[in-house]
């Protein structure tokens, strides 16, 4: 079947399905507070914007209201776009933590 009509071939990778890769440890708050630890971590490393935001929008409902979800991203646009998305959608940008590759962007679900 054509890539442009109907369902893509099984060999066509989905832009929102992350390949399996080693886990990246998301740092906790400086005081070690468990409340800031993410319940879900989205691995968007290697993905260009807006894919990290699309992945976040699809998965934020997996955490309870008031809980934290993390987005791992290395696209420079994500560092500013994800916090902006949070403001537009009434979620809280907790903090952005630099990693060896990219950032861990922590978001607290607002509703």
LOKOL-395447 format. One line per field, with one value per residue: residue number from 1; x, y, z of N, C-alpha, C in turn; residue in one letter. Coordinates in Angstrom, 1 decimal. Layout:
! residues N
k: NUM|...
n.X: X|...
n.Y: Y|...
n.Z: Z|...
ca.X: X|...
ca.Y: Y|...
ca.Z: Z|...
c.X: X|...
c.Y: Y|...
c.Z: Z|...
r: A|...
This chain:
! residues 111
k: 1|2|3|4|5|6|7|8|9|10|11|12|13|14|15|16|17|18|19|20|21|22|23|24|25|26|27|28|29|30|31|32|33|34|35|36|37|38|39|40|41|42|43|44|45|46|47|48|49|50|51|52|53|54|55|56|57|58|59|60|61|62|63|64|65|66|67|68|69|70|71|72|73|74|75|76|77|78|79|80|81|82|83|84|85|86|87|88|89|90|91|92|93|94|95|96|97|98|99|100|101|102|103|104|105|106|107|108|109|110|111
n.X: 0.8|0.5|2.6|1.4|-1.3|-3.8|-2.8|0.6|3.4|4.6|7.3|7.7|8.8|7.2|6.8|6.4|6.9|9.2|12.4|13.9|16.2|19.0|18.2|17.9|19.0|16.9|17.6|16.9|15.3|17.5|17.5|16.8|14.2|11.5|9.1|9.4|10.2|9.8|6.9|6.4|8.6|9.4|11.1|12.5|14.8|16.9|14.8|13.1|11.6|8.2|7.9|8.7|6.9|4.4|4.6|4.6|2.0|0.4|0.9|0.6|-1.7|-1.4|-0.3|-1.3|-3.2|-1.2|1.0|4.4|5.8|8.4|10.3|12.7|14.9|16.9|16.8|17.4|15.2|13.3|13.9|12.9|10.4|8.8|8.4|6.9|4.7|3.6|2.8|0.8|-1.0|-1.7|-0.2|2.5|5.8|8.3|11.2|14.2|16.6|20.0|21.5|23.9|23.5|21.5|18.4|16.5|13.3|11.0|7.6|4.7|1.6|-1.3|-4.1
n.Y: -1.2|2.3|4.8|7.2|6.9|5.3|2.8|2.8|0.9|-2.0|-1.7|0.9|3.3|4.6|8.0|8.5|6.3|5.0|3.6|0.8|1.5|2.0|2.8|6.1|7.8|10.0|12.9|13.7|16.2|18.7|18.4|15.8|15.1|13.0|13.7|15.1|13.2|11.6|9.9|8.8|8.4|9.9|9.0|11.0|11.4|12.2|12.9|15.3|18.5|18.9|16.5|15.6|17.1|16.2|13.5|13.9|15.1|12.9|11.1|12.3|12.0|9.6|9.9|10.7|13.7|16.3|14.9|14.1|14.0|13.1|14.4|13.3|14.9|16.0|17.9|21.2|23.0|21.9|22.4|25.0|24.9|22.9|23.8|26.1|24.9|23.7|26.0|27.0|24.9|24.7|23.2|22.5|23.6|22.0|21.8|22.0|19.8|19.5|16.9|14.4|14.0|16.2|17.1|16.6|17.2|18.2|17.9|18.9|17.5|19.4|19.2
n.Z: 0.0|-0.6|0.8|1.2|1.2|3.1|5.5|6.7|5.5|7.3|7.6|7.8|10.1|13.0|13.9|16.5|18.1|20.2|19.7|21.4|23.8|26.0|29.4|30.6|33.4|35.2|36.8|40.3|42.4|43.8|46.6|46.8|46.8|46.5|45.5|43.1|41.3|38.2|37.1|34.7|31.9|28.9|26.1|23.9|22.6|19.9|18.3|16.3|17.0|16.1|17.5|20.2|21.7|20.7|21.5|24.3|24.6|23.9|26.0|28.5|30.0|31.2|33.7|37.1|38.0|39.1|39.3|38.1|34.9|32.6|29.9|27.7|25.7|22.9|20.9|20.2|20.1|21.6|24.3|24.8|23.6|24.9|27.6|26.9|25.7|28.0|29.4|27.7|27.9|30.5|32.3|34.6|34.2|35.7|36.0|34.0|33.3|32.6|30.7|29.8|27.2|25.8|27.5|30.5|30.7|33.0|33.8|35.5|35.7|35.2|34.9
ca.X: 0.0|1.2|2.9|0.6|-2.7|-4.0|-1.9|1.9|3.9|5.1|8.7|7.8|8.8|6.3|7.5|6.1|7.3|10.6|13.2|14.4|17.5|19.3|17.5|18.6|18.5|16.5|18.0|15.9|15.6|18.8|17.4|16.5|12.8|10.8|7.9|9.7|10.6|8.8|6.2|6.6|9.7|9.3|12.4|12.4|16.2|17.0|13.6|13.1|10.3|7.4|7.7|8.7|5.6|3.4|4.7|4.1|0.6|-0.2|1.1|0.5|-2.9|-1.0|0.0|-2.4|-3.1|-0.3|2.3|5.4|6.2|9.7|10.6|14.1|15.0|18.1|16.6|17.5|13.9|12.5|14.3|12.0|9.0|8.1|7.9|5.9|3.5|3.1|2.1|-0.4|-1.9|-1.9|0.6|3.6|7.2|9.0|12.5|14.9|17.9|20.9|22.0|25.1|23.0|20.2|17.8|15.3|12.3|10.0|6.3|3.7|0.3|-2.2|-5.5
ca.Y: 0.0|3.5|5.5|8.4|6.6|4.2|2.5|2.7|-0.5|-2.4|-1.3|2.4|3.6|5.6|9.1|8.6|5.0|5.1|2.4|0.4|1.9|2.0|3.8|7.3|8.2|11.3|13.4|14.2|17.5|18.8|17.8|14.4|15.0|12.0|14.3|15.6|12.1|11.4|8.6|8.3|9.1|9.8|9.1|11.6|11.7|12.0|13.3|16.8|19.1|18.9|15.1|15.5|17.6|15.2|12.3|14.3|15.3|11.6|10.3|13.0|11.4|8.3|10.2|11.4|15.1|16.7|14.0|14.5|13.3|13.6|14.2|13.4|15.5|16.7|18.9|22.5|23.6|21.3|23.1|26.1|24.6|22.1|24.7|27.0|24.1|23.6|27.2|27.0|23.8|24.8|22.3|23.3|23.2|21.9|22.3|21.4|19.3|19.1|15.6|14.2|14.3|16.8|17.6|16.0|18.3|17.7|18.6|18.4|17.6|20.4|18.8
ca.Z: 0.0|-0.7|2.0|1.3|1.4|4.0|6.5|6.2|5.5|8.6|7.7|8.0|11.5|13.5|14.5|18.0|18.7|20.5|19.7|22.7|24.1|27.4|30.2|31.1|34.8|35.3|38.2|41.2|42.9|44.6|48.0|46.7|47.1|45.7|44.8|41.8|40.5|37.2|37.1|33.3|31.2|27.5|25.4|22.6|22.2|18.5|17.6|16.1|17.3|17.3|17.9|21.6|22.2|20.3|22.4|25.6|24.6|23.9|27.2|29.8|30.6|31.9|35.1|37.8|38.1|40.1|39.2|37.2|33.7|32.1|28.5|27.4|24.4|22.6|19.9|20.9|20.1|22.7|25.5|24.9|23.2|25.8|28.6|26.3|25.6|29.3|29.8|26.9|28.3|32.0|33.1|35.2|33.9|37.0|35.7|32.9|33.9|31.5|30.7|29.0|25.8|25.8|28.7|31.0|31.0|34.0|33.7|36.5|35.1|35.8|34.9
c.X: 0.9|1.5|2.0|-0.9|-2.9|-3.0|-0.5|2.4|4.5|6.5|8.8|7.8|7.8|7.1|7.3|6.4|8.8|11.3|13.6|15.9|17.8|18.6|18.4|18.1|18.1|16.8|16.8|16.2|16.9|18.7|17.0|15.0|12.1|9.7|8.2|10.2|9.5|8.2|6.4|7.7|9.5|10.7|12.2|13.8|16.3|15.8|13.6|11.7|9.5|7.1|7.7|7.4|4.4|3.4|4.2|2.6|-0.2|-0.1|0.9|-0.7|-2.6|-0.6|-1.1|-2.1|-2.2|1.0|3.2|5.7|7.5|9.8|12.1|14.2|16.4|18.0|16.6|16.1|13.1|12.7|13.4|10.6|8.2|7.6|6.8|4.6|2.8|2.3|0.8|-1.5|-2.2|-1.3|1.8|5.0|7.9|10.4|13.1|16.3|18.8|21.4|23.2|24.7|21.6|19.7|16.7|14.4|11.2|8.8|5.4|2.3|-0.7|-3.6|-5.7
c.Y: 1.2|4.1|6.7|8.1|5.3|4.0|2.4|1.2|-0.7|-1.9|0.2|2.7|4.7|6.7|9.2|7.3|5.0|3.7|2.0|0.8|1.9|3.1|4.9|7.7|9.7|11.8|13.8|15.6|17.5|18.2|16.4|14.1|14.0|12.6|14.8|14.5|11.8|10.0|7.9|9.1|8.8|10.0|9.6|12.0|11.3|12.4|14.8|17.3|19.2|17.5|15.0|16.0|16.7|14.0|12.7|14.5|13.9|10.9|11.0|12.5|10.1|8.6|10.9|12.9|15.4|15.9|14.5|13.5|13.9|13.4|14.4|13.8|16.1|17.7|20.3|23.2|23.1|22.0|24.3|25.8|23.8|23.0|25.7|26.2|23.9|24.8|27.3|26.0|23.7|23.6|23.1|22.7|23.2|22.4|21.5|21.0|18.9|17.7|15.5|14.5|14.9|17.2|16.6|17.1|17.7|18.6|18.0|18.6|18.4|20.0|17.4
c.Z: 0.0|0.6|2.2|1.5|2.2|5.0|5.9|6.3|6.9|8.8|7.9|9.5|11.8|14.1|16.0|18.7|18.9|20.3|21.1|22.8|25.6|28.2|30.6|32.4|34.8|36.7|39.0|41.6|43.7|46.0|48.0|46.9|46.0|44.9|43.4|40.8|39.5|37.4|35.7|32.7|29.7|26.9|24.0|22.1|20.7|17.7|17.5|16.5|16.0|17.9|19.5|22.3|21.9|21.3|23.8|25.7|24.6|25.2|28.5|30.6|31.4|33.4|35.8|37.8|39.3|40.1|38.1|36.1|33.1|30.6|28.3|26.0|24.2|21.5|20.6|21.0|21.3|24.1|25.8|24.6|24.2|27.0|28.1|26.1|26.9|29.7|29.0|27.4|29.8|32.8|33.6|34.7|35.2|36.9|34.5|33.4|32.7|31.8|29.9|27.5|26.0|27.2|29.2|31.4|31.8|34.0|34.8|35.8|35.9|35.9|34.3
r: X|X|X|X|X|X|X|X|X|X|X|X|X|X|X|X|X|X|X|X|X|X|X|X|X|X|X|X|X|X|X|X|X|X|X|X|X|X|X|X|X|X|X|X|X|X|X|X|X|X|X|X|X|X|X|X|X|X|X|X|X|X|X|X|X|X|X|X|X|X|X|X|X|X|X|X|X|X|X|X|X|X|X|X|X|X|X|X|X|X|X|X|X|X|X|X|X|X|X|X|X|X|X|X|X|X|X|X|X|X|X
